[in-house]
């Protein structure tokens, strides 16, 4: 998985103590649209964060039918407990996003601000995750 490899490399370069523990995380993701009072959809998912360390966690877009779920993370930056990165899909008019996460030893909070390409539609996915144990080694990551 390209996102996991890229984030793992960033984790090795990061200084300081690991802020996010590897393992299985239960994540609630809420999709928000501008000018809509209530979140459009809430998704619950289990993800495996296979790398111990500050930047080593692949944070996928969890909204259903979202093209950003398979696009790579780039421009990864860490400042203390804050992790920022962009998600950029290939192609003209492709979807793109900016993600900001707050990392904690057994939890994280994040917001992915997305622009859905040619439609110029904007929305945000708000994620909260908490560690629930170890990853199942026979299960695929993410």
PEJO-V734869 format. One record per helix or strand of 2 or more residues. SS is the DSSP state (2 for helix, 1 for strand). FROM is the first residue (numbers start at 1). LEN is the number of residues. If there is no record, write none. Layout:
ss:SS from:FROM len:LEN
ss:SS from:FROM len:LEN
This chain:
ss:2 from:2 len:12
ss:1 from:23 len:11
ss:1 from:41 len:9
ss:2 from:67 len:4
ss:1 from:72 len:8
ss:1 from:82 len:7
ss:1 from:96 len:9
ss:1 from:107 len:9
ss:2 from:117 len:3
ss:1 from:122 len:12
